[in-house]
Amino acid sequence: MQPQVNQANQDILNKLRQAGFSDTPQAIPQRLISKVAGPEKTGKSHLALTSPPPIIYFSIDIGTEGVVEKFQKQGTQVFVYDIQMKKGGKPEDYKDAWNKLDVCLDLAVQVGQGTIVFDTWTEMYEMARLAHFGGRMDKVNPGEYPVVYADLREKIRRIYEKSRMGAILITKMGRAFGEGKGLEEKGFSDTSFLTQMNLETGRVDVQDQKTGLSHSVFTIKIKECRQNALMNGLSLSSEMVNQQGQIEDKFNMSYINFLTHNWSK
């Protein structure tokens, strides 16, 4: 039953509409803006390339060599923009490279469908620091960092507001400072709050008892999903056994995207 609204409140609600508020349901884009974190060699780039195409791929990592090409040869439409940002360059070079990336992102959000990938978002953070601090990576006053954070937030918001495209922000994991602290995510710490889904990849190497040969099984844990809380804590892998006893590859972003928008109890 809908709650009753008295006339006094209705008058105010009408004024809110006139002021620019809206109570009309909006069509929800069938997309995911996700952070994908994980240790090295756990299939993060591969997973990103299983996203709905066309894929606009900002490559800031030499680890993508051979991975992107495999998907392109299989027929996936992937547009790659290679970015080289080396320490020790001129301040204007960093700023110029960052501005060119910004122009390319403006073009990317106009594609209209598909997925934007930053591989890696960790190195996007490093690139932003180099561009804003003129190549300085030390002796930076903490009070200078908000301009970097604001720039990165704006790039994510641009995808939300200027397109209906999905996005993958690949985040590296490395050893945490301090003995025995394990791994931690590297880069812009607010990323998890800005994305709709946060995933963590893993890998298990399995040896066949008969042949002695080994192969890798890649895993995904869905840590948080803003759009569908039923997904929270779900684990998937490249070798999932279905109800018929058959092995299926669920290490796939297109599948996760479909499941997020269609799974209900």
PEBELKA-V471418 format. One record per residue. N is the residue number from 1. RES is the residue in one letter. OMEGA is omega in whole degrees, -180 to 180 (none if undefined). Layout:
BEGIN
n;res;omega
N;RES;OMEGA
N;RES;OMEGA
END
This chain:
BEGIN
n;res;omega
1;M;179
2;Q;178
3;P;178
4;Q;178
5;V;-178
6;N;-172
7;Q;-180
8;A;178
9;N;-179
10;Q;177
11;D;179
12;I;179
13;L;177
14;N;177
15;K;176
16;L;178
17;R;179
18;Q;-179
19;A;178
20;G;176
21;F;179
22;S;173
23;D;178
24;T;179
25;P;180
26;Q;175
27;A;-177
28;I;177
29;P;178
30;Q;-177
31;R;174
32;L;170
33;I;-166
34;S;167
35;K;177
36;V;-180
37;A;177
38;G;176
39;P;178
40;E;174
41;K;176
42;T;171
43;G;-177
44;K;-180
45;S;177
46;H;-179
47;L;-180
48;A;-177
49;L;172
50;T;179
51;S;178
52;P;179
53;P;-3
54;P;-178
55;I;177
56;I;-165
57;Y;175
58;F;-174
59;S;178
60;I;-173
61;D;180
62;I;-178
63;G;-179
64;T;-178
65;E;180
66;G;-180
67;V;-180
68;V;-177
69;E;179
70;K;-180
71;F;178
72;Q;179
73;K;178
74;Q;176
75;G;177
76;T;-180
77;Q;-178
78;V;176
79;F;-174
80;V;173
81;Y;-178
82;D;-178
83;I;178
84;Q;179
85;M;-178
86;K;177
87;K;179
88;G;179
89;G;178
90;K;-180
91;P;-179
92;E;178
93;D;179
94;Y;-179
95;K;-180
96;D;180
97;A;179
98;W;179
99;N;178
100;K;176
101;L;-180
102;D;178
103;V;179
104;C;177
105;L;176
106;D;177
107;L;-176
108;A;-177
109;V;179
110;Q;-179
111;V;172
112;G;176
113;Q;-179
114;G;-170
115;T;173
116;I;-178
117;V;171
118;F;-178
119;D;8
120;T;174
121;W;175
122;T;-180
123;E;170
124;M;178
125;Y;178
126;E;180
127;M;178
128;A;178
129;R;179
130;L;-178
131;A;-176
132;H;-178
133;F;176
134;G;179
135;G;178
136;R;176
137;M;176
138;D;-179
139;K;177
140;V;179
141;N;179
142;P;179
143;G;179
144;E;-172
145;Y;-179
146;P;179
147;V;176
148;V;-180
149;Y;-179
150;A;-180
151;D;180
152;L;177
153;R;-179
154;E;-180
155;K;176
156;I;-180
157;R;179
158;R;178
159;I;177
160;Y;-167
161;E;-174
162;K;-178
163;S;171
164;R;-177
165;M;171
166;G;179
167;A;175
168;I;177
169;L;-177
170;I;-175
171;T;179
172;K;172
173;M;179
174;G;-178
175;R;177
176;A;177
177;F;-180
178;G;-176
179;E;175
180;G;-176
181;K;175
182;G;-177
183;L;174
184;E;178
185;E;-178
186;K;176
187;G;-174
188;F;-170
189;S;-178
190;D;-175
191;T;-177
192;S;-178
193;F;-175
194;L;-178
195;T;-180
196;Q;-178
197;M;177
198;N;-177
199;L;175
200;E;-179
201;T;177
202;G;180
203;R;175
204;V;178
205;D;-173
206;V;178
207;Q;177
208;D;-176
209;Q;-177
210;K;-174
211;T;-176
212;G;180
213;L;180
214;S;174
215;H;-176
216;S;172
217;V;-177
218;F;-174
219;T;174
220;I;169
221;K;177
222;I;-174
223;K;177
224;E;174
225;C;-177
226;R;-174
227;Q;-178
228;N;-176
229;A;177
230;L;-179
231;M;-176
232;N;177
233;G;-179
234;L;177
235;S;179
236;L;179
237;S;178
238;S;177
239;E;178
240;M;178
241;V;-179
242;N;-176
243;Q;179
244;Q;180
245;G;180
246;Q;179
247;I;179
248;E;178
249;D;179
250;K;175
251;F;-165
252;N;-177
253;M;178
254;S;177
255;Y;179
256;I;178
257;N;178
258;F;-177
259;L;-179
260;T;-174
261;H;-176
262;N;-176
263;W;175
264;S;180
265;K;none
END
